[in-house]
């Protein structure tokens, strides 16, 4: 606690707090504007009339609720599978005596610099029989090379004596991973789990490429169609008319942003405890 801070230090703190406060407002005010405008009854810069018609229109579309279910399903399952695959591979690569470890790491690093491109990736997905399957939205990006390397370094930092003691007590490798390493790695799992979840939830282009059946489209595709076709009326017979949607066009777009953002905002507070520490993994050595 700095009870006798010097004048230059106080000036620096004041400038620091002022700049950080302005940056925070610059990041927060646009979101406030989006939320407020989503309840707007008119296409104005700052609304004066409150309405829920924009949200009624969005939820009036017949496929919207189903698309939310699809997005929640692939986000939960995809995140669990990604964390499981990343943890297993990172744990294996954390052992220096693993045969072929250098070659595997070289191949992992290669994928960070080069990729096969759009068409080869599409044919790989097709040959694996995942076209028009929800697996095509989870399997191709199952393991992130960057997250794998950071998690491998985190696993390698676990005291080797701890693992050896567990082996002496009769624990096998999977038991050591599940009972010792992973509980000590909650910050990393929380941070990378959130990164994976956000990536899967926001998938749009992959769904357009690989999913042909509208019933399997995630919510981002449906929301994009709502934004594009807002003036044409995408809702079913029980929804709002196209004329009303045109009137609330700007509000519909803002409501779409709010609806697509809320799930991630609801998840973040539960992971915030570990997220800050996990996000700094690999930034400090020694």
N, C-alpha and C positions, 0 to 999 in steps of 0.2 A: 504494500500500500504506500503510495507516494504522498506523504503528508507535507514534505518540504520540497516540492518540485520547483525547479528554477523557472525563471520567466520564459526563456526560450522553449523549455519543455512544455509549459502551459500554452504558449502560442502554438506550438506544434500540435498539441492535443486538440486545441480549439479548431485549427484548420483541418485536422484529420477528421474530427467529428462532423464538421460542416460538410466536407466533401463526401464523406460516407453517407451523411443524411440526404444530400442532394441526389446521390446515386441511387439510394434506396427509394426516394420519391419518384425518380425517373423510371424505376422498374415497377413500382407499385401503382402509380396513378393510371397508366394505360390499362391495367387490369381492372381497376375500379371503373374506368370509362366503359370497358367492354361489358362488365356486369350490369351497370346502370342502363346502358343503351339496349341491352337484351330485354329489358322491361319497358322499352319505349313504345309508344303508340304511333310515333311519327318518325320520318327520316330526318331527324334534326341532329345538330352537333351535341346538344345537351338536352335530354328529354325533360318534359314538364308533366307528362301524363303517364301514369303507371298502368301497365297491362300485362296479362299473362298469355295473350294470344299467340305470341311467338313460340312459347314453349308448348302451348296446346297444339299448334301446327306441327311442330317437330315430332311430338309423340303421337300425332294422329296418323302418321305414315304406318302402313301395315307391317313393314319389315324392320322398323326401327328397334323395337324391343328385342326382336330375335337377333338383330345385329349386335346389340349390347351383350346379349348372352354369348354370342360367338366370340366377341372381343374379350370378355371376362374369362371364358374357357381357355382360349389360346394364351392369354396373358398369365393366368395362374399355372396352367400345365407347362407352358413354354419356359416360364421363369424357373419352376422347380427342376425341369429337365436340364436347363442350361446350367443352373448352379450345381446340380449333381454331376453332370459331365465335366464341367470345368474343375470342380473340386477333385474328382477322381484322377483326372489327367494331371492337374497341378501337384497333387500329393505324390503321384508316381515320379514326376519329374523333379521333385524336391530332393530326391535321394541321388547323391553324386555317383553312387556305384551302379545305377541303373544301366544295363547294357543298351548302347545306341542312344543314350541321352543327348549327346551333342548333335547327332544327326536329326533327331526329332525336333530339338529346339531350333535347329537351322531351318527346317521345313516350316515350323511355326512362324519364325521371323520372316521367311520368304513371303508368306501370305499377307503379312502386314505391308509389304512393299508392292506386291504384284497380285493381281487377281485375274481370273479367266475372262472376265467381262460378262456382259448381259446374255449374249446368245449361248455361249458355252454353259453358263450357269443354268439357263433355261433347259437345255438339252439334258444336263445332268439330273435336274429335277424330274424331267419327263421320263428318262430312262429308269429312274428309281420308282416310277409309278405314282408320283405324288401330285400330278396335275389334277386340279379340282379337288384336292384333299387339304384339310386343315393342317396336315403335317408339313405341307410346303411352306407354311408361315412360321414354323417352329424349327424344323430340322436344318435348313441351310445356314442359319445363323446361330446354331446351337452353342458353339464355343467362340467367344471373342479372343483373338490372339493376345490382345493387350491385357485384358482381364486375366487371362491364363498366366501370363508371365508375372504380373503383379501378385496374383494369388500364390504362385509357386514360390516367389521370394518370401511371402508372408509365412507360408508353411515351413520353408527352410529356416526361418527365424525361431521356430519352436525348439526349445532346448532338446538336443539329441539325447541327453541323459534321461529325460522324461519318457521318451519313446523306448529307450533301452530298458528302463525299469518296467514299463508295461509289458514288454516282450518277456522279460524274466518272470513276470507274474503269470505268463501264459496267454496274454492277449495276442490275437492275430492282427494283421495289417488293417483289415476292414474295421475291426473293433477299435483299434487305436485311432483310426480316422474319425469314426462316429462318436466315440466316447471322450476323446482327449483333444484331437486337433481341431475338429469343427467347433466344439464349444468354446475353444480359445480364439476362434476366428470369426466370432459373431459380427464385429465391425466390418470385416471384409465381405462377409455374406450379405449383410444388410445393404452395404453400398452397391455391390455388384448386382444384388437382387433387384434393387430399385432401378439401376441402369438397364438391366435386361427387361424389366417390366415396362419401363417407359418406351424402350425401343420396340417391343412387341405390340404394345397398345397403339402406338402411332403408326404402325405399318399401313401403308396405303399402296405403294407401287407394287409390292410383292403380291398383294391381293388382286390387283388389276391384272398382273401377269399370269398368275397361276390358278386363280379361282374363276371358274366360268359360270357357276350357279349363283344367282343373286341371293338365295337363301343362306349361302355360306359366307357372304361378304361380312367383314368386320365393320364396326360402327364408323370407322374413318371413311370408308368408301361411301356409305349411306349418307353421312354428314356432308361429304363433298358433293354428292348429287343434290342434296337439299339446297346447298349454297348456290350451285350452278343453275338449278331449275326452280329456284324460289319464285321467280316471276311466272313460271309456267304451271305451278301447282303440282307437286309430287304426291301430296296426300291422297289417301283413298277416298271413297265416297263419303266416309264419315268425318273427313278432315275439313280444314278451312278451304275456301275457294281460292282459285288463283288470283282473283282480284284483290282479296284481302291480303294474300301473301305478298303481292307486289307492293301493297301499301306498307307492310311491315318488313320490307326486304332487308333493310339495314339491321333491324332488330333480330331477324331470323339468323343472319350471319353471326351476330354477336352471341346469340343464344347457342348456336352450334359450337362456337369456341368454348363457351362456359361448360356445356354438356360434355365436351370431349376432354376438358381439363380437370373437372371435379374429381373423377376417380383417382387420379394420381395425387391430387392435393389431399384427398382423404387418407391415402396410404402413407404419405410422407411423415406426418407427425408421429406415427408409431415407429418409424425407423430413424427419426432424427437423432435419437440418443446415440446410435451407433454410426450414423451416416457421416458426421463430421470427422470422426476418427478414421473411419474406413476410407473416406475420400482422400485422406492424406497418406495412405499407404504408399510406400516407395519414395516419398518425398524426402524422408530423413534417413540417412545411413548411419550405421554404427550403433 
